Amino acid sequence: MPLSMMEVGTRRKIAAIRGNDAVRKHLGSLGFTEGAVVEIVADNGGNLILAVMDSRVAVDRSLAQRILV
């Protein structure tokens, strides 16, 4: 299921990252790698605030749809 479909407060392991090499590299540099645990901290309309690897990151919904949990 895409990360964008999770509810606020839920935690899941990342199963896969979809997209081209540039997208996967960008997300990987932010800590979004297969097996990492991610939590949705807040849903601000078009953006999601995520907790991953002891940091918080804001991503838009289109990018969150590329992260499968």
C-alpha positions as CSV (number, residue, x, y, z in Angstrom):
1,M,0.0,0.0,0.0
2,P,1.3,3.5,-0.7
3,L,2.5,5.6,2.2
4,S,0.0,8.3,1.3
5,M,-2.9,6.0,2.3
6,M,-1.7,5.5,5.9
7,E,-3.4,7.3,8.8
8,V,-1.7,9.8,11.1
9,G,0.1,8.0,14.0
10,T,0.6,4.7,12.2
11,R,4.1,3.1,11.8
12,R,5.1,0.7,9.1
13,K,8.2,-0.7,7.5
14,I,9.0,0.4,3.9
15,A,8.6,-2.5,1.5
16,A,9.7,-0.8,-1.7
17,I,10.4,2.5,-3.4
18,R,8.9,3.1,-6.9
19,G,10.2,5.6,-9.4
20,N,13.3,6.3,-11.5
21,D,16.8,6.2,-10.2
22,A,16.8,9.9,-9.3
23,V,13.7,9.6,-7.2
24,R,15.0,6.5,-5.4
25,K,18.3,8.2,-4.7
26,H,16.6,11.4,-3.4
27,L,14.3,9.4,-1.1
28,G,17.2,7.2,0.0
29,S,19.3,10.3,1.0
30,L,16.3,11.4,3.2
31,G,16.3,8.0,5.0
32,F,13.6,6.3,3.0
33,T,15.1,2.9,2.4
34,E,13.6,-0.6,2.3
35,G,13.2,-2.0,5.8
36,A,13.2,1.5,7.5
37,V,10.3,2.3,9.8
38,V,8.3,5.3,8.9
39,E,5.5,7.1,10.8
40,I,3.1,9.7,9.6
41,V,3.3,12.5,12.2
42,A,0.9,15.0,10.5
43,D,-1.2,15.4,7.4
44,N,-1.2,19.0,6.2
45,G,-3.5,18.9,3.2
46,G,-1.1,18.1,0.3
47,N,1.9,17.5,2.4
48,L,2.8,14.7,4.9
49,I,5.1,15.2,7.9
50,L,7.0,11.9,8.3
51,A,9.3,10.5,11.0
52,V,12.0,8.3,9.6
53,M,15.4,7.5,11.1
54,D,15.2,9.9,14.0
55,S,14.3,12.9,11.8
56,R,11.2,14.5,10.5
57,V,10.7,15.1,6.8
58,A,7.9,16.8,4.8
59,V,7.0,15.2,1.5
60,D,4.1,15.9,-0.9
61,R,1.5,13.3,-1.6
62,S,2.8,12.4,-5.1
63,L,6.2,11.6,-3.6
64,A,4.5,9.6,-0.7
65,Q,2.7,7.5,-3.3
66,R,6.0,6.2,-4.5
67,I,6.9,4.8,-1.1
68,L,5.2,1.4,-0.5
69,V,4.7,0.0,3.0
